[in-house]
């Protein structure tokens, strides 16, 4: 076996080339790339907020429905006598 030795400069150059290829493969090499990434993050934040809002609304609806059912049952028990 031979020992492969890479200088820090060579390693940095390899990493730079790999990063550039990765960005090119997803179309983030032009002057609009930074804006595109910010927009994607904004969309992701909006999706997270929407998902949280949907969950909160669902819990509120179930809580109100349960309390309405209980109130109706209590009302009917007093009205039935």
C-alpha atoms as an extended CHARMM CRD file, in Angstrom:
* protein
*
        81  EXT
         1         1  UNK       CA              0.0000000000        0.0000000000        0.0000000000  PROA      1               0.0000000000
         2         2  UNK       CA              1.1430000000        3.4690000000       -0.7160000000  PROA      2               0.0000000000
         3         3  UNK       CA              0.4850000000        6.4650000000        1.4420000000  PROA      3               0.0000000000
         4         4  UNK       CA             -1.3390000000        9.1910000000       -0.3540000000  PROA      4               0.0000000000
         5         5  UNK       CA             -0.4380000000       12.6260000000        0.8890000000  PROA      5               0.0000000000
         6         6  UNK       CA             -2.4310000000       15.6910000000       -0.0020000000  PROA      6               0.0000000000
         7         7  UNK       CA             -1.3160000000       19.1420000000        0.9390000000  PROA      7               0.0000000000
         8         8  UNK       CA             -3.8150000000       21.4830000000        2.5920000000  PROA      8               0.0000000000
         9         9  UNK       CA             -3.8300000000       23.5860000000       -0.5940000000  PROA      9               0.0000000000
        10        10  UNK       CA             -4.6450000000       20.5620000000       -2.7580000000  PROA      10              0.0000000000
        11        11  UNK       CA             -7.3830000000       19.5100000000       -0.3940000000  PROA      11              0.0000000000
        12        12  UNK       CA             -8.8710000000       23.0010000000       -0.4160000000  PROA      12              0.0000000000
        13        13  UNK       CA             -8.7830000000       23.0780000000       -4.2260000000  PROA      13              0.0000000000
        14        14  UNK       CA            -10.5350000000       19.6840000000       -4.3760000000  PROA      14              0.0000000000
        15        15  UNK       CA            -13.2160000000       20.8740000000       -1.9750000000  PROA      15              0.0000000000
        16        16  UNK       CA            -13.7230000000       24.0890000000       -3.9580000000  PROA      16              0.0000000000
        17        17  UNK       CA            -14.1570000000       22.1380000000       -7.1970000000  PROA      17              0.0000000000
        18        18  UNK       CA            -16.6080000000       19.7630000000       -5.5430000000  PROA      18              0.0000000000
        19        19  UNK       CA            -18.6300000000       22.6190000000       -4.0900000000  PROA      19              0.0000000000
        20        20  UNK       CA            -18.7550000000       24.3910000000       -7.4660000000  PROA      20              0.0000000000
        21        21  UNK       CA            -19.9360000000       21.2210000000       -9.1930000000  PROA      21              0.0000000000
        22        22  UNK       CA            -22.5930000000       20.6580000000       -6.5480000000  PROA      22              0.0000000000
        23        23  UNK       CA            -23.8970000000       24.2250000000       -6.9340000000  PROA      23              0.0000000000
        24        24  UNK       CA            -23.8540000000       23.9160000000      -10.7290000000  PROA      24              0.0000000000
        25        25  UNK       CA            -25.8320000000       20.6810000000      -10.5490000000  PROA      25              0.0000000000
        26        26  UNK       CA            -28.6920000000       22.4670000000       -8.7660000000  PROA      26              0.0000000000
        27        27  UNK       CA            -28.4490000000       25.6810000000      -10.7700000000  PROA      27              0.0000000000
        28        28  UNK       CA            -27.0320000000       27.9900000000       -8.1160000000  PROA      28              0.0000000000
        29        29  UNK       CA            -24.0210000000       29.4790000000       -9.8520000000  PROA      29              0.0000000000
        30        30  UNK       CA            -25.4060000000       32.6610000000      -11.3950000000  PROA      30              0.0000000000
        31        31  UNK       CA            -25.6900000000       36.1280000000       -9.8690000000  PROA      31              0.0000000000
        32        32  UNK       CA            -29.2210000000       35.3460000000       -8.6500000000  PROA      32              0.0000000000
        33        33  UNK       CA            -28.1350000000       32.3470000000       -6.5610000000  PROA      33              0.0000000000
        34        34  UNK       CA            -28.0640000000       34.2010000000       -3.2330000000  PROA      34              0.0000000000
        35        35  UNK       CA            -31.5410000000       35.6190000000       -3.8500000000  PROA      35              0.0000000000
        36        36  UNK       CA            -32.8190000000       32.1850000000       -4.8820000000  PROA      36              0.0000000000
        37        37  UNK       CA            -31.5280000000       30.6480000000       -1.6480000000  PROA      37              0.0000000000
        38        38  UNK       CA            -33.1260000000       33.4370000000        0.4130000000  PROA      38              0.0000000000
        39        39  UNK       CA            -36.4350000000       32.8680000000       -1.4030000000  PROA      39              0.0000000000
        40        40  UNK       CA            -36.2380000000       29.1100000000       -0.7730000000  PROA      40              0.0000000000
        41        41  UNK       CA            -35.6030000000       29.7490000000        2.9140000000  PROA      41              0.0000000000
        42        42  UNK       CA            -38.5180000000       32.1630000000        2.9860000000  PROA      42              0.0000000000
        43        43  UNK       CA            -40.7820000000       29.5560000000        1.3880000000  PROA      43              0.0000000000
        44        44  UNK       CA            -39.6110000000       26.9440000000        3.8740000000  PROA      44              0.0000000000
        45        45  UNK       CA            -40.3030000000       29.3130000000        6.7900000000  PROA      45              0.0000000000
        46        46  UNK       CA            -43.7600000000       30.0460000000        5.3830000000  PROA      46              0.0000000000
        47        47  UNK       CA            -44.4480000000       26.3150000000        5.0470000000  PROA      47              0.0000000000
        48        48  UNK       CA            -43.3790000000       25.7160000000        8.6510000000  PROA      48              0.0000000000
        49        49  UNK       CA            -45.5930000000       28.5690000000        9.8680000000  PROA      49              0.0000000000
        50        50  UNK       CA            -48.5240000000       27.2350000000        7.8410000000  PROA      50              0.0000000000
        51        51  UNK       CA            -48.0540000000       23.7170000000        9.1630000000  PROA      51              0.0000000000
        52        52  UNK       CA            -47.9300000000       25.0270000000       12.7420000000  PROA      52              0.0000000000
        53        53  UNK       CA            -51.0460000000       27.1370000000       12.1540000000  PROA      53              0.0000000000
        54        54  UNK       CA            -52.9360000000       24.1610000000       10.7260000000  PROA      54              0.0000000000
        55        55  UNK       CA            -51.9960000000       22.0560000000       13.7490000000  PROA      55              0.0000000000
        56        56  UNK       CA            -53.0730000000       24.8010000000       16.1760000000  PROA      56              0.0000000000
        57        57  UNK       CA            -56.3760000000       25.2840000000       14.3400000000  PROA      57              0.0000000000
        58        58  UNK       CA            -57.0640000000       21.5470000000       14.3820000000  PROA      58              0.0000000000
        59        59  UNK       CA            -56.4680000000       21.3780000000       18.1320000000  PROA      59              0.0000000000
        60        60  UNK       CA            -58.7290000000       24.3920000000       18.7040000000  PROA      60              0.0000000000
        61        61  UNK       CA            -61.5320000000       22.8730000000       16.6010000000  PROA      61              0.0000000000
        62        62  UNK       CA            -61.3260000000       19.5670000000       18.4700000000  PROA      62              0.0000000000
        63        63  UNK       CA            -61.3160000000       21.3640000000       21.8230000000  PROA      63              0.0000000000
        64        64  UNK       CA            -64.3500000000       23.4860000000       20.9380000000  PROA      64              0.0000000000
        65        65  UNK       CA            -66.1960000000       20.4280000000       19.5830000000  PROA      65              0.0000000000
        66        66  UNK       CA            -65.4890000000       18.4820000000       22.7920000000  PROA      66              0.0000000000
        67        67  UNK       CA            -66.5940000000       21.3430000000       25.0160000000  PROA      67              0.0000000000
        68        68  UNK       CA            -69.7310000000       21.8480000000       22.8930000000  PROA      68              0.0000000000
        69        69  UNK       CA            -70.5820000000       18.1620000000       23.2090000000  PROA      69              0.0000000000
        70        70  UNK       CA            -70.0910000000       18.2870000000       27.0020000000  PROA      70              0.0000000000
        71        71  UNK       CA            -72.1710000000       21.4710000000       27.2980000000  PROA      71              0.0000000000
        72        72  UNK       CA            -74.9120000000       19.9030000000       25.1750000000  PROA      72              0.0000000000
        73        73  UNK       CA            -74.9250000000       16.7470000000       27.2690000000  PROA      73              0.0000000000
        74        74  UNK       CA            -75.1470000000       18.7680000000       30.4940000000  PROA      74              0.0000000000
        75        75  UNK       CA            -77.9290000000       20.9340000000       29.0680000000  PROA      75              0.0000000000
        76        76  UNK       CA            -79.8810000000       17.8920000000       27.9350000000  PROA      76              0.0000000000
        77        77  UNK       CA            -79.5180000000       16.2170000000       31.3210000000  PROA      77              0.0000000000
        78        78  UNK       CA            -80.9570000000       19.2850000000       33.0780000000  PROA      78              0.0000000000
        79        79  UNK       CA            -83.6550000000       19.7610000000       30.4530000000  PROA      79              0.0000000000
        80        80  UNK       CA            -84.7150000000       16.1030000000       30.5550000000  PROA      80              0.0000000000
        81        81  UNK       CA            -85.8520000000       16.1490000000       34.1860000000  PROA      81              0.0000000000
